[in-house]
Amino acid sequence: MIVLDIESSGLDTGRCGIWQIGALELENPRSYFLEEGRIDDDDKVEEGALKVTGKTEADLRDRGKQSQKQLILNYLNWVGSIKEKIFIGQNVGWDVSFIQNKCMRYNIFDKFREVQSQRTLDLHTLAQERYRQIHNSYLLDEKGKSKMNLTATLDFCGLPEERMLMEGEDVKKQGKSHNALEDCKLEGECFSRLMYGRNIFPGYSKYKIPEVLRK
């Protein structure tokens, strides 16, 4: 299985760009992909995306970096080398659809279709179902909408939220800048704790797995 996470210039999959892709093979975390590229000239940049990554628009448009198209091609070539192409991540369908949209734009959709499976395991769904098994209800807000974002999933799995958090365009909590590969590790660790009740990455072994998740 592949844990996937991208960093983009904003949330709009049609108008923003991808500047960083991180992915790792869950069964063999030493097999991973992390590269950066420059977004296209006409890609939109949202202020919130710059804040959470600690980047500037100049960083995302740096002519010294490979093109966004080449970044995606390199990623697809890496995916092609992995045997089991089931993708895991927090709202990972968004990441996959973002890459798909760019492949269609660059006329490399055949390459995408050849190696990139659209069959995914969404961490949000897994966390909500595990939560419901334990508490007999889903984790919802006062309007009945899901509250199981990645921060809530980390807390449920016994892991700290050390990343910067945003609320709209404003910083809600200061913290570490977002990084695609580091987020892959967080999401992979949560997946392992939710599904198997065990730690997978040595860097998170100091954080105790909640008893309700142990098997």
C-alpha positions in Angstrom: 0.0 0.0 0.0 1.1 3.6 -0.7 0.6 6.5 1.6 0.2 9.7 -0.5 0.2 13.4 0.4 0.7 16.5 -1.8 1.5 20.1 -1.0 -0.2 22.5 -3.3 -0.6 26.3 -3.8 -4.2 26.1 -2.6 -7.3 23.9 -2.3 -8.8 24.5 -5.8 -7.8 21.4 -7.8 -8.7 23.1 -11.0 -6.8 26.4 -10.6 -4.0 25.8 -8.1 -0.7 23.9 -8.6 1.2 21.0 -7.0 4.7 21.9 -5.8 5.6 18.9 -3.6 4.6 15.2 -3.7 5.4 12.7 -0.9 4.6 9.0 -0.9 5.9 5.9 0.8 5.3 2.2 0.7 3.7 1.3 4.0 5.1 -2.2 4.2 8.6 -0.9 3.3 8.9 2.7 4.5 12.5 3.0 3.3 10.9 3.0 -0.2 9.6 6.5 -0.6 9.2 9.4 -2.9 9.7 13.1 -2.1 10.3 15.8 -4.8 9.4 19.4 -5.5 8.7 21.3 -8.6 7.6 24.8 -9.7 3.9 25.5 -10.2 2.7 26.8 -13.6 2.6 30.5 -14.4 -1.2 30.6 -14.4 -1.6 28.5 -11.2 -3.4 30.3 -8.4 -1.7 30.8 -5.1 -3.7 31.0 -1.8 -2.3 32.8 1.2 -3.2 29.9 3.6 -1.2 27.4 1.6 1.9 29.6 1.9 1.4 30.0 5.7 1.1 26.3 6.5 4.2 25.4 4.4 6.3 28.3 5.3 6.9 29.1 1.6 6.6 32.2 -0.5 5.1 32.5 -3.9 8.6 33.0 -5.3 9.6 29.6 -3.8 6.7 27.9 -5.6 7.5 29.6 -8.9 11.3 29.1 -8.7 12.6 28.6 -12.2 15.5 26.6 -10.8 13.2 23.8 -9.9 11.8 21.1 -12.3 8.5 21.7 -13.9 5.3 20.5 -12.3 4.8 18.1 -15.2 8.2 16.5 -14.6 7.5 16.3 -10.9 4.3 14.3 -11.6 6.0 12.1 -14.2 8.8 11.2 -11.7 6.1 10.4 -9.1 4.2 8.2 -11.6 7.4 6.4 -12.5 8.0 5.7 -8.8 4.4 4.4 -8.4 5.0 2.1 -11.3 7.7 0.3 -9.4 5.4 -0.5 -6.4 3.6 -3.8 -6.5 0.5 -3.0 -4.4 -1.1 0.2 -5.6 -3.8 0.9 -3.0 -3.5 4.5 -1.8 -4.0 5.6 1.8 -4.2 9.1 3.3 -6.4 11.7 4.9 -9.0 12.6 2.2 -6.6 10.9 -0.2 -9.2 11.1 -3.0 -8.5 14.8 -3.1 -4.7 14.2 -3.7 -5.4 11.6 -6.4 -7.9 13.9 -8.2 -5.5 16.8 -8.1 -2.8 14.7 -9.7 -5.3 13.4 -12.2 -6.4 16.9 -13.2 -2.8 17.9 -13.9 -2.2 14.7 -16.0 -5.2 15.5 -18.1 -3.9 19.1 -18.6 -0.4 17.8 -19.6 -1.8 15.1 -21.9 -0.2 12.3 -19.8 -3.5 10.8 -18.6 -2.6 7.5 -20.2 0.4 7.3 -17.9 -1.7 8.1 -14.9 -4.3 5.5 -15.8 -1.5 2.9 -16.3 0.0 3.2 -12.8 -2.3 5.3 -10.5 -5.1 3.4 -8.9 -8.2 5.4 -7.9 -9.1 2.8 -5.3 -8.2 4.3 -2.0 -8.5 3.8 1.8 -9.4 7.1 3.3 -8.0 7.6 6.8 -11.0 9.7 7.8 -13.4 6.8 7.1 -11.2 4.3 9.0 -10.9 6.6 12.0 -14.6 7.4 12.1 -15.6 3.7 11.9 -13.1 2.8 14.6 -14.4 5.6 16.8 -18.0 4.5 16.3 -17.1 0.9 17.3 -15.7 2.2 20.6 -18.2 5.1 21.4 -21.3 3.9 19.5 -21.4 7.2 17.6 -19.4 9.1 15.1 -17.3 12.2 16.1 -19.5 15.1 14.9 -19.8 18.8 15.5 -22.9 20.7 16.6 -24.2 20.7 13.0 -23.8 17.0 12.6 -20.8 17.2 10.4 -17.7 15.0 10.8 -15.0 16.4 13.2 -12.6 13.7 12.3 -9.9 15.8 10.6 -6.3 14.7 10.8 -5.8 16.6 14.1 -8.6 14.6 15.7 -7.4 11.4 14.2 -3.9 12.0 15.6 -5.4 12.6 19.1 -7.6 9.5 18.8 -4.4 7.5 17.9 -2.4 8.9 20.8 -0.2 11.2 18.7 0.5 14.9 19.2 -0.5 17.6 16.6 2.7 19.5 16.1 1.9 21.1 12.7 0.7 24.6 12.1 -3.1 24.7 11.9 -5.2 27.1 9.9 -8.8 28.4 10.1 -9.6 29.9 6.8 -6.7 32.2 5.9 -5.7 32.7 9.6 -3.2 30.8 11.7 -5.2 28.9 14.4 -2.1 27.3 16.0 1.6 27.8 15.4 3.6 24.7 14.7 5.8 22.9 12.2 5.4 23.7 8.6 3.6 21.1 6.6 5.7 18.7 4.5 4.3 16.0 2.2 6.5 13.1 3.4 6.2 13.9 7.1 2.5 14.0 6.7 2.7 10.6 5.0 4.5 9.2 8.0 1.8 10.7 10.3 -1.0 9.2 8.3 0.8 5.8 7.9 1.3 5.6 11.7 -2.4 6.4 12.3 -3.4 3.8 9.8 -1.2 1.1 11.5 -2.6 2.0 14.9 -6.2 2.0 13.8 -6.0 -1.2 11.7 -3.4 -3.3 13.6 -3.0 -1.6 17.0 0.8 -1.2 16.6 3.5 1.3 16.0 5.2 1.3 12.7 7.6 4.3 12.6 10.4 4.4 15.3 10.0 8.2 15.6 6.5 7.7 17.1 7.3 4.8 19.4 7.5 7.1 22.4 3.8 7.9 22.1 1.7 5.3 23.7 -1.0 3.6 21.7 -4.4 4.0 23.4 -5.6 0.9 25.1 -8.9 1.0 23.0 -6.8 0.6 19.9 -4.5 -2.2 21.1 -5.1 -5.7 19.7 
